[in-house]
Amino acid sequence: ICTDQRDKLQSHLKENGISTGIHYPQALPFLKAYDYLKCKPMDFPIASTLPSKILSIPLFPELDNERIKYIINQLFQFYPDWSSFPLGRLGWAILLHYNRSL
């Protein structure tokens, strides 16, 4: 999930027993391996802002329907106004459809 409220969302999910991860803490152009390129944030304006916004939620084959529904409900609780959800309209449509089908 990409959101300006990453840390707040992460805290909300943690308080409700949902683990999260930050799998991309640094954009690729700014990794030590690429220091020799001397990249600046203005060279990659989007990539330089995303690391502080990306949050990984549970996603693995063994996730059962009950747990998926719980995670979705916690996302609904954090984002009661669907239009503010970081996935936009399509993401909400998918979540609503999946939530109804469980």
N, C-alpha and C positions, 0 to 999 in steps of 0.2 A: 504494500500500500504506500502511496506517495502522498504525504500530507504535511501541511505547515504545522500541524499539531502532533507531530510524531511522538514527542516525549510524553505529552499528556495522554495520548492514546495508549502508549506503551504502559504507562502507570495504571490506567483504567483496566486494561486487559490483565496485567499482573495481579491487581487487586481482586480480580475475578477468576484467578487460577488459570489464565491462558498464557502460555509461554510465547515469547516473540524473539526475534533476532534482528541484528543489524549486520547484514551480510556484506554490505558495500560501504564501509566507513570512509572510504577515500576513492575518488574518481580515478580511473586508470591513468589519465595523463599526469597525475600528480603523485604516482607511486615512485618510490626511491629508484626503481629500475629505469625510470624515464627522466631522472634528474638532469641528465646530460642535455635534454631537449630544452630545458629552461622554460617550461610552459608556465603561463600565468593564467589566473582565473578568467581574465578577459578573453583568452584564446579559446576557452571552452566554457562559455557563460552558463549553459544549462547543466553540463556535467559538474561544474563547480558548486552548484546549489543543491543538487540532488542528494548527496550523501547525508545531509542533515534532515532530509525529509522521508527517506525510504525506511519502511518497517516491514519485516517478514512475519507473517502470521503462520500458524501451523498448517502444513500442507504435506501430507504423506498418505500412502495407500491404506494404512491401517486405521485411519481416522474414521470412526463409525458415525452413522447418521445423527445420533444423539449429540455427539460432541460437535459436529459441524453445525447443527442447529443452534447449539449453545453459543458458539463463536459468532455466528451470524446475529443472534439476538443481542450479544454484547456490542457488536458493531452498530446495530440499530439503536441501542441505548446511548452510545456515545454520539452518534450522528442521527438525532431524531428527525432532522430535516433532510430528507433524501438528497436535496439539491446540493448540500454541502459535503456529501460523501466524496472522497477523493477519486472514486472510480467513475463518477458522473452518472448520467442516466442509464447507460448500458450496464454498468456495474450493478446499480440498484435493481434493474430489471432482472438480471441474472440472480442476484441474491433473493429477490422477492419470489421469483419462480422456484428457486431451489428450496426456499423456506416453506413454501406451500406444498411442495411435493414430498417433504419428509414426513 
